[in-house]
Amino acid sequence: MPTLIPGGSFLISTIKPEDCFFPEDFTAEHKQIAQTTADFATNEILPASDAIEAKDFAVTRRLIHEAAALGLTAIDIPEEYGGLEMDKAASAIVAENISRQGSFSVAFSANTGIGTLPIVWYGTPEQKQKYLPKLADGTYIGAYALSESSSGSDAVNANTRAVLSTDGQTYTLNGEKMWITNGGFADIFTVFAKCLVPEGKDAGKERLTAFLIEKGTPGFTPGKEEHKLGIRGSSTCPLILTDCKVPATNLLGEVGKGHHIAFNILNVGRYKLGNAAIGGAKTAFNSGLRYAKERKAFGKSISEFGLIQEKLADMATALFATEALCYRTVGLIDRALAEVEKNDTREIQRRIEEYAVECSIVKVHASEMLDMVVDENLQIFGGYGFVEDYPAERAYRDSRVNRIFEGTNEINRLIITGWLMKSAMSGKLALMPAIQSIMDEVMSGPVAKEDREGPLAAEYDLLASAKKIILFTAGAATQRYMQKMADEQEVMGALADMILELYAMESAILRADKGWSKNETSTPIAMARLYADKAFSTIELRARKVVAAAAEGDMARTQFAILRRLAKHDTIDTIALRRQIAQHLIKVGKYAL
């Protein structure tokens, strides 16, 4: 059994290619799931796009039911309740390949992820038996109601209240939930409300609690559909609870423990959102590449123009790195779950939570990658990209919400740095000794680089330097702000940028090193080199931002001198790399390595 890799340890450990799971490691079963899902998306979902975008929810329900017939809604559901109970990689593969139509992808993912998993993990046997078979076969659609108008990212401060009756038989809920995906047509909702805790350390206090509420329950009413910038064909509406009486048997989990449900479910939502973003980015890239090959200007295809090739190369390289970090994270989770009993839901949740920082990295990196890809795609289409008759316009609009979904990217950046700080302070992750070691090293003068071979030798050196820069910068910030670091959100955000770029950079290098022949002409090698150069530049820039904020006078001059020494590296010909990558993709005609 492979050794488990602790969450966040990529900052202080040497990770080997064989430690990682990438798309090149898909099993035959994974590949079959990918093909089945992609065929369904192409042959059934895309032809129904007009009806979906017109909010014909009967069409969306029908398609989810048809997807269920293929097993696509049942992958995360235990076998005893009609599910397939497959690994997380399979679930991620479905999320990627179903996402060729943004509005349907959102409805489907909300149903199979945050709409279903709360019951899988926290439901009683009776709740599971009642709801999971119907969610597995597509009879029921699920939804998840956490956000409120005044508590989006700050979800634990909900205003919705639940009061237990004197006989202990029912809860009465009052309040309003906002921006609920599938809210207009779902059958079963996980709804969060504040409730008095009857016993224990929080006795007498109001704490977040989860309930299962069925469509049609008196006092439970969907509001008017929102008119959105993008994903216009998905249902997004408020839910109004007015003296809504829910049987006590519909309490999900324990009173006052709703925050555990919310945060654990969001971790899964984050990595699955990453995979959906990959699918959307591939669709946009392939559309833009086809158009660039067909469009003629000044007597030749615009795909021959250097600036168009530069866009194609940057889009594909970002996709390559994001694929690497997304599936690497899913692989870490699957490895951690491999020896856990299938009915031990507490341990399953604990092990997924171990990778909270990686899940947040996936969410931020993938959503911002998708935004870049659809933006460049629209630019390749030019004026045609700005009108609804061409696909670039809708992809551009649909992408934007992903930086808000599953916790805003700003909140997730704070989670990344905050989680690592907390792990360091508790001793769970040996960050403090690693930071001290780097501080000692930089004060003692230059250290000889490790002797490496192969086409990625320079990139491995960059990776090692990037880790030192991050640890040094984190140490400088910690010395300056100490326990008040959490109040310095700009510093926390800059450190998060450094950390997520490191994870992406390392993932791209390890993927290229693992999956292809190690020669300079390999397109993945070129992508890894190009991405490493870009990521290292971002890390250096953010480090300068943090040091400038955290130090002044002689201390600042000393720390900037150390940064310059740590960041010293040879430049590479990025124009040649981009041409190599773009010309390969133009020849192949799609994103394919």
C-alpha positions, -999 to +999 in steps of 0.1 A: +000+000+000+015+034-010+025+057+019-001+083+027+010+119+020-002+144+046-022+174+034-001+205+028+032+185+030+041+194-006+055+227+009+082+209+029+086+175+012+102+161-019+074+145-039+082+120-066+063+114-099+053+079-088+036+094-057+011+112-079-021+103-098-026+120-132-049+115-162-022+092-177-029+068-147-066+063-155-077+027-154-096+011-182-127+016-161-119+053-157-115+057-195-148+039-201-166+062-177-150+092-193-161+081-228-197+072-217-201+106-200-186+125-229-208+107-254-239+115-233-229+151-231-223+154-268-253+134-281-279+142-255-271+174-235-257+197-262-286+192-286-309+203-258-290+235-250-317+259-262-343+243-240-319+242-211-310+279-215-347+287-217-351+272-181-372+243-193-365+224-162-385+194-174-357+189-200-331+192-173-349+166-151-353+143-181-316+145-189-306+138-152-329+108-153-312+096-185-278+102-169-289+081-140-297+052-163-260+052-172-250+052-136-237+088-136-257+100-106-249+069-085-211+069-084-208+084-048-238+065-034-232+032-015-242+000-032-267-010-006-287+021-015-287+016-052-253+033-059-221+023-075-197+034-047-168+041-070-136+060-062-133+097-062-114+097-094-144+083-112-166+110-097-142+137-108-141+122-143-179+124-146-178+160-134-152+169-161-169+152-190-205+163-181-195+199-182-198+207-219-230+226-212-225+250-183-261+253-170-267+216-171-233+209-155-242+231-126-276+214-120-261+179-124-231+186-101-253+203-074-275+172-074-248+145-073-224+164-050-237+188-024-273+176-029-265+140-022-234+137-001-248+152+031-272+122+032-245+097+023-223+109+051-246+121+078-279+105+072-295+079+095-301+044+080-337+054+076-329+087+059-305+069+035-330+042+027-357+068+020-337+092-002-305+077-017-321+051-040-343+079-055-312+102-059-293+073-075-319+065-101-328+101-109-363+101-095-353+127-070-331+158-075-311+172-046-302+207-035-282+223-007-293+255+011-266+272+031-262+307+018-283+337+029-284+373+018-264+384+048-243+354+053-228+341+020-192+334+028-199+338+065-223+309+064-222+300+101-238+333+110-271+323+094-303+341+104-326+312+096-338+297+129-351+263+139-371+258+171-379+223+186-415+218+198-421+211+234-430+175+227-398+170+207-416+158+176-411+187+151-388+217+144-403+249+131-381+268+107-383+305+097-359+324+074-348+327+038-320+310+019-305+327-012-289+316-045-299+280-042-290+259-072-318+235-083-340+255-058-369+257-083-373+220-090-354+199-065-372+173-045-350+171-013-331+199+003-304+200+029-312+232+047-291+249+074-305+269+104-294+280+138-308+259+166-304+258+204-280+230+215-297+211+243-266+196+260-229+194+260-203+223+260-225+244+237-257+238+257-281+268+255-262+283+225-275+286+190-254+267+165-257+258+129-278+226+123-288+207+091-323+195+082-337+175+053-368+192+038-389+177+010-405+198-018-441+206-010-436+208+028-461+234+041-443+267+048-414+259+024-416+279-008-392+285-036-390+322-046-387+338-080-359+325-103-329+348-105-319+363-138-282+357-140-252+369-159-243+333-168-255+297-163-289+311-172-305+277-177-298+265-142-324+271-115-312+296-089-338+310-065-344+319-028-362+295-005-386+310+020-394+292+052-424+305+071-434+284+101-421+254+082-426+223+103-401+195+098-403+162+116-375+157+142-366+126+123-355+149+095-327+163+116-294+156+096-265+147+119-264+163+153-279+195+166-252+222+165-229+202+142-241+217+109-208+235+104-190+201+100-215+191+073-212+224+055-174+225+055-168+188+047-193+189+018-177+221+005-143+204+003-157+178-021-176+205-040-143+224-044-123+196-061-153+186-082-157+222-093-121+220-104-128+191-127-159+207-141-137+238-149-113+215-168-141+202-189-154+236-197-119+249-205-113+220-229-146+227-247-137+264-250-101+257-261-111+232-288-138+256-301-112+285-303-086+263-319-110+251-346-120+287-353-084+299-355-076+272-381-107+281-402-105+319-400-085+335-427-070+370-425-043+386-446-043+356-468-037+329-442-052+311-413-050+332-381-036+301-363-004+309-381-001+342-364+024+344-335+001+362-311-027+337-317-002+308-311+009+325-279-027+325-267-033+289-277-001+278-259-009+297-227-045+283-226-033+247-232-004+250-207-027+263-180-051+234-187-022+210-185-011+223-150-047+225-137-054+189-149-023+178-131-031+195-097-068+185-098-062+148-104-032+148-081-055+160-053-082+134-062-055+108-061-043+119-027-079+115-014-084+081-030-052+069-015-062+081+019-096+064+016-083+031+003-082+013+036-111+030+053-142+009+059-170+020+034-195+026+062-171+045+084-183+079+073-166+098+101-132+085+091-140+092+054-148+128+062-117+132+084-095+119+057-110+142+030-107+171+054-070+163+056-067+178+021-087+209+027-059+232+016-054+212-017-092+213-023-091+251-019-061+253-042-080+233-068-110+255-066-091+288-070-067+277-096-092+259-118-118+287-117-092+313-126-077+291-153-112+287-168-118+325-168-085+330-186-092+303-212-127+316-220-115+352-222-087+343-247-112+321-266-135+350-270-106+372-282-096+346-308-132+347-322-129+385-323-162+403-330-180+370-335-171+361-300-192+390-287-225+378-301-248+350-290-247+331-323-212+318-314-203+296-284-176+319-270-201+344-256-220+319-234-188+302-222-175+336-211-206+344-191-210+309-177-174+308-164-176+338-141-197+323-113-170+297-105-150+322-086-180+327-063-193+291-060-181+269-031-167+299-012-153+329-030-118+327-042-109+353-016-123+331+012-105+301-002-072+320-003-076+328+034-084+291+040-052+280+022-029+302+043-049+299+075-051+261+073-013+259+069-007+284+097-030+264+120-013+231+111+021+247+117+012+261+151-003+228+163+027+208+151+006+187+128+027+199+098+064+206+105+063+240+089+080+259+117+111+237+117+113+240+079+110+278+081+137+279+108+159+257+087+155+281+057+162+311+079+194+295+091+204+285+056+199+320+040+219+336+068+248+313+063+253+321+026+247+304-007+241+266-008+252+245-038+224+233-059+216+196-062+231+180-092+203+170-115+199+155-150+172+154-177+152+180-196+135+192-164+166+195-143+164+233-143+126+232-135+133+210-105+159+235-093+133+263-098+109+242-077+134+238-049+141+276-049+103+283-050+098+263-018+127+281-001+113+315-012+078+307+002+092+294+035+115+324+039+087+348+031+063+331+054+089+333+081+094+370+075+057+376+077+053+355+109+081+374+126+064+407+117+028+400+125+029+370+149-006+361+161-021+390+142-013+375+108-049+366+102-058+403+102-034+410+073-056+397+045-034+411+018-004+393+031-024+361+036-037+364+000-002+369-014+011+339+005-018+319-008-010+329-044+026+317-038+014+284-023-011+276-050+013+284-078+039+262-062+014+233-061+005+239-097+041+242-108+051+210-090+021+191-103+030+202-139+066+192-135+058+158-119+032+150-145+055+158-174+083+138-158+061+108-151+040+104-182+062+111-213+096+104-228+121+127-213+133+147-242+132+183-252+107+177-281+080+164-258+050+188-257+043+180-220+079+188-212+076+221-230+044+228-211+060+220-177+089+243-185+067+272-196+044+269-166+073+267-142+087+299-156+053+317-152+047+303-117+081+312-104+077+347-116+044+350-098+059+335-066+088+360-067+065+390-073+042+380-044+072+374-021+084+410-028+049+423-020+050+405+014+085+415+023+078+451+014+048+451+038+065+431+066+099+448+068+115+483+065+149+499+066+179+477+070+158+446+076+139+452+043+172+457+024+186+424+039+155+404+031+153+417-005+189+408-010+181+373+002+151+371-021+173+381-051+197+353-042+170+327-038+153+338-070+184+338-092+179+315-122+186+313-159+161+326-184+145+304-210+131+311-245+094+312-238+086+323-273+101+291-287+083+270-261+049+286-269+054+281-307+063+244-301+032+238-279+008+257-302+021+241-334+016+206-319-020+214-309-028+230-343-015+199-360-036+176-337-066+199-339-077+197-303-064+197-267-045+164-268-011+155-257 
